Amino acid sequence: MKLLKIFLLGIFLFTVGFTQAQSVAAFTTKPVISGYSIGDEATDFKLKNIDGKMVSLSDYKSAKGFIVIFTCNHCPYAKKYEERIVALDKMYKSKGYPVIAVNPNDPAVQPEDGFEEMKQRAKEKGFTFPYLVDEGQKIYPQYGATKTPHVFLLNKEKGRNIVKYIGAIDNNYEDASDVSEFYVQDAVNSLLKGEKIKTEKTVAIGCTIKVKKK
């Protein structure tokens, strides 16, 4: 009888300890932001452009899709890609796939990414595309962007914006003249030809997104 009591007490203590461990884990684990996968429908948004006007994907009635790029002013990687982003817009806007750039960073954390600084940078570098502010930082987590720059290629299908490519612009951020894999360019060309995209996902190389401090 004594052994049975000890056995039951052991089970009770184990159960209480396990439950408490689960409760602690629930409070200490940070929420996981998974973002989009290939084939998901991307949300539209309404964000302020550097000209002060609000911009949505639905504004582009004749677009076949979008090259959405989360980027910013200050990041050395983003700076390396600025001319290539302009080139992508010039190459594909007339074919139905304009670049939509979104700055996801909190300017309180990185002042170089403030609204006035964005206007100045766009003017200096000759941006040919909207350069939007993710005020409140609500859009980039939905997409799952983690870096600047981070590309999400969308294709319009039956009124929905479907994610077709996620990742880097190409495979050489340092030297545009030495690129051997043009990920975004190849993906858009495949969409234009009605072909399957060979490389649908790559690892975005860049700076971490600067999140509002709590």
Beta strands, then each sheet from edge to edge (+ up, - down):
strand 1: 47-49
strand 2: 54-55
strand 3: 65-70
strand 4: 99-103
strand 5: 131-133
strand 6: 147-148
strand 7: 150-157
strand 8: 160-167
strand 9: 207-208
sheet 1: 2+ 1- 5+ 4+ 3+ 7- 8+
sheet 2: 6+ 9-
end
